[in-house]
Amino acid sequence: MSDAPNETVRENPRKVREGVVVSDKMASTLVVAVNERVRHARYGKTVQRTKKLYVHDAENEAHVGDRVRVVETRPLSKLKRWRLTEIVERAR
């Protein structure tokens, strides 16, 4: 890395995930289900794993069924470690 004082390049970039909003009942918080396709260690078959992420949505702009992109951030509460970056697709 260069010695520039205003260097904005992160050595370890933040994780980005895409998923579907499954709950928007909380204030400024979404629950997003992220599906991951992984090969089974022993049998080699592709299996789907679902992880629920608690996401900070300051403007309450996303709703259930929306496909959203989230980015890793510092801990915002006991469970919230992700922040909403964009709504990829609105629910129909």
N, C-alpha and C positions, 0 to 999 in steps of 0.2 A: 504494500500500500504506500501511497505517497505521503509526504510530510505536510500536506496542505491542512490548515487548521479547520476548514469548513468541509472536510471530506464527508460525503453523505453515503458512501458505499458501505454496506454492512458486511462484516466478515461472514456472519451466519444469517442468511436471509430468513425472514419470518415464514412460517408455514402458511399455505393458502389451501383452503378446502371449499368444496362446492356441495351443497345439500338442499334438502327440502324442509321448509318450516313446518313443524308439527304442533307447535303451541306458541301463541302470542298473548296469553292471558296476563302475564306479568308486566309491570311498568318498566319500560326501557329494556326488556329482556325477551329474547326469543329462544326457543329450543329447536335446534336444527339437527335433523337426522342425516348423517353422512354415511353413504354406502361405500365399502371398499371391497374390491375383488382380489382375493388372495389364493395362491395355489396351496393346497393342503400339503403339509410337510411330508407325510408318509405316502399318501395315495395319489398325489398329483392333481386331483380334481379341483377345479376352480370353485371356491365357495365365497358367498357374500357375507361380509360382516358389517353390522350397523353400529354406529357410535353416535350417541346423543351429545351435542355440544351446546353449552349455554353461551349465548351470543349477546353482546351489548348493541342495542338499537336505540340510540338517543332520541330520534324523532318518531319512533313507533311507526315507521313507514312500511315495513314488511308484514304480511299476513299469512295465515295458514295456507299451505299449498304452493306458496311462492318458491321458486328455485333461486337460491342466494349464494353469493361468494363471501367467505369470511376469512379473516386474517388473524393470526396469533398475536396476542398482546400481553401486557403485564397483567397480573391478577387484579380484577376489578371488584371481585367479591369472593365469597367462599367457593363458588363453582364457576364463575365467569372468567374465562381466559381467552375469549375470542371477540372480535369486533366485526360488525357488518361493513363490508366495503361496497357491495353493489347488489342490486336485484337483477339477476340474469333474465328471469322469465316470471311474469305474473301468473297467478292461478287463474284458471278459466272459470 
